[in-house]
């Protein structure tokens, strides 16, 4: 096989195996979430919905710890989740845990929780509901 053909074959293999995206996703065991309630929701009802979100997340077998608080945003809150080590959660990545939780979190009406895997390298200068924002 000519060298140029082998080179093209290796490049094609790399293109198929290298993850694409803004930055490759990591599984570092941390999730962050932003909660958004309906605008006409009282603070007490926002707290109740956040408590429901926290209990749903804590029931997941991959979760080690979860904490949440309201305030800082109008009708919203934040959630921080610590996951068990990969070996203890059956090599399930952070993104798969988020996908599994996303379906369960839809049970809470009147509020939405946007979870994402915390990355070592990020971009942007403001907080938002997306992992990366261009402003």
N, C-alpha and C positions, 0 to 999 in steps of 0.2 A: 504494500500500500504506500503510495507517495506520501511524503511528509506533509504536504499541504492538505491532503485528505484526512490524515490523522489529526492535524491541528483543527480542522473544521469539526471533526467528530468530538474532540475534547471541548471545544467552545460550545457546541450544541448541548453537551452533557452538563456543563456549568450553567448554562442558561436555564435548563430544566430544573436544576437542583437548588440554585440560589434563590432565597426568598426575595420577593419584590415588594416595594412599598417605600414610603418616605424614609422610615427606619425599620430594620427587622424587629419583629416582636420578640420580647423576652418573657420568660416565666420566672419572675423574681419573688412571687408569693405575696404580692401586695395589690389590692384593688382599691380604687377610689370611686366614689359615686356622688352625684349631685341630684338632689330631689327637687322636683318642681310640682307644687300643688296648684290647684285652680286658684285664680286670682281672688276670688271672693271667700277663700278659706280662712277661718280664724286661726290664731296661733295655737290654741288648744287642739283643734282638729288636725292641724299640721303635725303636732307632736304625736298624736295618736297614730297617724298614718306612718310616721317615721318609726315609731315603736313596732308597728306591724311589719314594715320592711326589715327592720333589724332582726325580728324573730324568724322571719322566713329565711334570711341569709344565714343566721346562726344554726338553723336546722340542717343545712347542707353538710354532707360528710367531709367535704374538703376544707371547710372553714375551721380555723383555730380560734379566732377572736374577731369581734365586730363591735364598732362603736359608731354612734351617730349623734349629731346635734342639729338643732334648728337655729335659725337666725343668720344674719349676715347677708341674706338675700330676701327679697320680698317673697313670702309664701314658699319658702324652700328650706333646704337643709343639706347637710353633707354626711357621708358615710365613709368610714375607712375599715377595710377588711384585711385581716392577716390570714393567709392560707397555711395549711399544714405543709411540711416539706413534700417535694414531689414523690419520694418513695412511699410516704404514708398515704398519699391520695391516689395511688395507682398510676403514676406518670401522667395524670390529667393536667393539661396546660391551663394557665390562667384564663386564656380566652375560651376554652371549653367550659370552665366553671362559670364564667360570665354568661355564656350562651345557655347553660343549664338553668341558671338563676333567672335569666330574663323571662323565661316562660312562667316561672312561679311568681315573679314580681308583678305580672300583669293582673293578678287577683285583686290587688289593692286599687279600688276605684277612687277617682278624684285626685290622684297624684301619680307621677312617673319618677322612677329612679333610673338614672343613666350610669351604669357601672362601666369601668374601663380598667385595664391592667396598667399599673404604674410602671413607667419605663425609666431607666437610668438617664436616658438622653431624650430630651424633649425640645419643643420649639414654641415660640410665641411668648407674648408678654402679658396675656390676660387669661383669666379662668373662663372656662366655658363647658358646654356639655359634650364637646367633641374632643378626641385625643389631640388633634392638631387643628389650629385655626390660623388662617391667613388674614391679617388685618392691614 
